[in-house]
C-alpha cells in the first residue's frame, strides 16, 4: 500500500535561515509526489510536484524539493525562511490505482520566528 | 481565472440530519475529488468524479455520497450525520483524470461542517 510519512509534527526555524521539512514515502512503482501548504482557514495550495526527471524540483514561493530514490525521501527545502512561510505543510503521493487520489502525510507545522 | 469554489463555507447541523456540500471546479477542469480533513485522521480521500462518473472511492461508509453534473460542478451528501463527521471538507479539481497521475489538483477553501 502507498503511504507517506512526515516524521516531524513541528519544525521551528529563524527567519533568514534555511528550512527543511521531511517526507518519506512507500510506493509500488514510480512515485508521483507532491507538496501542498495550508494556511489557517484556507484550502491546500500546490507548491511543487515530482513525476520524473531532475531530482531537484523547483516550485512556488522559492520552495524546492529533493527527490532521493535510494532513501525514498522527498524533502521540502527553502534557502531562506520568511515569517510568512509559517503554515501547515503536507507531502502527498498519488495512489497507485491511478486517477487523482492523493495519499497525504500527517502534516508538519512550520513556525518561522523573527 | 477563478479558483475552486466551495459553498457554504460553514455549516452547523445536528446528529441525524443530512447535508449537501457544493463544489464548482476551475473552468475547464473535468475531474473533481473530495477529501475530509480532521485533526485525528488527517486528510482522507472520499471520492473522485470525472464526466459525471465516480472513478474512485475512499474507505467511507455509504452515508457519504456524491455526484457530478454535466458542467463539472459536484456535490457531496452526508446522510444521518454523526458527531464524528465534523470536519473540513475539501474539494479539488484538475484538468483530467488519467492513469499517469500527472494532474495537479487545485483545492478550494473548504466547507467546515460542525455536527452537534
HADDOCK unambig.tbl for C-alpha pairs under 7 A between the chains (distance, minus, plus):
assign (segid A and resid 42 and name CA) (segid B and resid 109 and name CA) 4.72 0.50 0.50
assign (segid A and resid 43 and name CA) (segid B and resid 90 and name CA) 6.93 0.50 0.50
assign (segid A and resid 43 and name CA) (segid B and resid 107 and name CA) 5.75 0.50 0.50
assign (segid A and resid 43 and name CA) (segid B and resid 108 and name CA) 5.33 0.50 0.50
assign (segid A and resid 43 and name CA) (segid B and resid 109 and name CA) 3.92 0.50 0.50
assign (segid A and resid 43 and name CA) (segid B and resid 110 and name CA) 5.86 0.50 0.50
assign (segid A and resid 44 and name CA) (segid B and resid 107 and name CA) 5.53 0.50 0.50
assign (segid A and resid 45 and name CA) (segid B and resid 106 and name CA) 7.00 0.50 0.50
assign (segid A and resid 45 and name CA) (segid B and resid 107 and name CA) 6.74 0.50 0.50
assign (segid A and resid 46 and name CA) (segid B and resid 106 and name CA) 6.79 0.50 0.50
assign (segid A and resid 51 and name CA) (segid B and resid 102 and name CA) 6.91 0.50 0.50
assign (segid A and resid 94 and name CA) (segid B and resid 101 and name CA) 6.71 0.50 0.50
assign (segid A and resid 98 and name CA) (segid B and resid 98 and name CA) 6.60 0.50 0.50
assign (segid A and resid 98 and name CA) (segid B and resid 99 and name CA) 4.37 0.50 0.50
assign (segid A and resid 98 and name CA) (segid B and resid 100 and name CA) 6.68 0.50 0.50
assign (segid A and resid 98 and name CA) (segid B and resid 101 and name CA) 6.28 0.50 0.50
assign (segid A and resid 99 and name CA) (segid B and resid 97 and name CA) 5.03 0.50 0.50
assign (segid A and resid 99 and name CA) (segid B and resid 98 and name CA) 4.97 0.50 0.50
assign (segid A and resid 99 and name CA) (segid B and resid 99 and name CA) 5.27 0.50 0.50
assign (segid A and resid 99 and name CA) (segid B and resid 101 and name CA) 5.89 0.50 0.50
assign (segid A and resid 100 and name CA) (segid B and resid 97 and name CA) 6.14 0.50 0.50
assign (segid A and resid 100 and name CA) (segid B and resid 101 and name CA) 6.04 0.50 0.50
assign (segid A and resid 101 and name CA) (segid B and resid 45 and name CA) 6.64 0.50 0.50
assign (segid A and resid 104 and name CA) (segid B and resid 43 and name CA) 6.17 0.50 0.50
assign (segid A and resid 106 and name CA) (segid B and resid 42 and name CA) 5.74 0.50 0.50
